[in-house]
Amino acid sequence: GWACVCLNEEEDSLSLTSATTTANNNNNNTDNAVVTANLTIDFRAPFFEGSEAVVRVYHDETKGRKIYFSATLESLDGKVVFAEAKSLFIRVRLDRL
């Protein structure tokens, strides 16, 4: 899936939505949806407006309905890690939403 990184300078926040996109793209059953159960982002270094970075998303494992991802936001050369994220997504039936 495609990664979307949103930096909100006013709120000093960063959103990593690539794992959600990937989880939903890998959901082959149209009767199900994938929803975010937990998302933790640890900020490691300042990331300034206008900076360029690479988002790396890893599918760690799937256990039943649970899908685990991790991600990093890194400098282009990989020497600086700006943020690390861990997430848990749950596959749910659409009729339960």
C-alpha positions as CSV (number, residue, x, y, z in Angstrom):
1,G,0.0,0.0,0.0
2,W,0.9,3.6,-0.3
3,A,2.2,5.5,2.7
4,C,0.8,8.8,3.9
5,V,2.8,10.8,6.4
6,C,1.1,14.0,7.7
7,L,3.1,16.5,9.7
8,N,0.9,19.0,11.6
9,E,3.3,21.7,12.7
10,E,0.7,23.5,14.9
11,E,-0.2,20.4,16.9
12,D,3.4,18.9,16.7
13,S,1.9,15.6,15.5
14,L,2.7,13.0,13.0
15,S,0.3,10.5,11.5
16,L,1.4,7.3,9.8
17,T,-1.5,5.8,7.9
18,S,0.3,3.5,5.6
19,A,-0.3,0.4,7.8
20,T,-4.1,1.0,7.6
21,T,-4.0,1.2,3.9
22,T,-1.8,-1.9,3.6
23,A,-4.0,-3.9,6.0
24,N,-7.2,-3.0,4.1
25,N,-5.5,-3.7,0.7
26,N,-4.6,-7.2,2.0
27,N,-8.1,-7.9,3.2
28,N,-9.4,-10.2,0.4
29,N,-12.8,-10.8,2.0
30,T,-15.3,-8.1,1.0
31,D,-17.5,-9.0,4.0
32,N,-14.8,-7.8,6.4
33,A,-13.1,-4.4,7.2
34,V,-9.8,-3.7,9.0
35,V,-10.0,-1.2,11.8
36,T,-7.3,0.3,14.0
37,A,-7.2,-1.2,17.5
38,N,-4.0,0.4,18.7
39,L,-1.4,2.8,17.3
40,T,1.7,3.9,19.2
41,I,4.2,6.4,17.8
42,D,7.5,7.1,19.5
43,F,9.2,10.3,18.4
44,R,13.0,9.9,18.2
45,A,14.4,13.1,16.5
46,P,13.0,16.4,15.3
47,F,11.4,16.3,11.9
48,F,11.2,19.8,10.4
49,E,8.8,21.2,7.8
50,G,10.2,20.7,4.3
51,S,12.3,17.8,5.3
52,E,12.4,14.6,3.2
53,A,12.0,11.2,4.7
54,V,11.3,7.5,4.0
55,V,8.5,5.6,5.6
56,R,9.2,1.9,6.0
57,V,6.2,-0.3,7.0
58,Y,6.6,-3.9,8.0
59,H,3.9,-6.6,8.4
60,D,5.1,-8.3,11.6
61,E,2.5,-11.1,11.9
62,T,-1.1,-12.1,11.6
63,K,-2.8,-14.1,14.3
64,G,-6.4,-14.9,13.5
65,R,-8.2,-11.5,13.2
66,K,-5.3,-9.5,14.5
67,I,-2.8,-7.9,12.1
68,Y,0.5,-6.4,13.5
69,F,2.6,-3.8,11.8
70,S,5.6,-1.7,12.7
71,A,6.9,1.4,10.9
72,T,9.8,3.8,10.9
73,L,10.2,7.3,9.6
74,E,13.8,7.7,8.5
75,S,16.1,10.2,6.8
76,L,16.8,9.4,3.2
77,D,20.2,8.0,4.0
78,G,18.8,5.9,6.8
79,K,21.1,7.4,9.4
80,V,18.4,9.2,11.5
81,V,15.2,7.6,12.7
82,F,12.6,10.4,13.3
83,A,9.8,8.2,14.6
84,E,8.9,4.5,15.2
85,A,5.4,3.2,15.2
86,K,3.7,-0.1,16.3
87,S,0.1,-0.9,15.4
88,L,-2.5,-3.5,15.8
89,F,-5.4,-3.8,13.4
90,I,-8.5,-6.1,13.8
91,R,-10.4,-7.7,11.0
92,V,-14.1,-7.3,11.7
93,R,-17.3,-8.3,9.9
94,L,-19.0,-5.4,8.2
95,D,-22.3,-6.3,9.7
96,R,-20.8,-5.7,13.2
97,L,-19.8,-2.1,12.5
